[in-house]
Amino acid sequence: MSEPLRKIKNHEIPQLLINGAGTPLALPSHVTCGATGLMGENMTVKNEVDDLMYDWINILKCKSDGVYAYKRYLADAEKEKSKCCEVLLNRLISEDSTQILEVKRHVLGLLEKDSKARGYTAA
């Protein structure tokens, strides 16, 4: 299991990668992902975000972790034939999944606004 996201000095956020299970993994910002340039030289990209963006990314991770846990607990409820638990867990999964989509859209909007402010354009 990956360690939880935490505040890092100078507002540097870890680079987020997704492992095979869809769980976000955090790497410190000074670690490169093995990217190479046109001539094969190592490239290091510094990722800095403000506190608010960090907070939204952390919310997204926590909500995703919650849905993952609810799905595991749902299997236990089904095994125990507990209909009231199944109903509640299914509702929580649905509500949090909807909120995850809303947060994703919000984060994408913030990223788009930030990239425009920095003068980046879509390729």
Secondary structure, 3 states (H helix, E strand, C coil): CCCCCCCCHHHECCEEEECCCCCEEEECCCCCCCCECCCCCECCCCCECCHHHHHHHHHHHHHHHHHHHHHHHHHHHHHCCCHHHHHHHHHHHHHHHHHHHHHHHHHHHHHHHHHHHCCCCCC
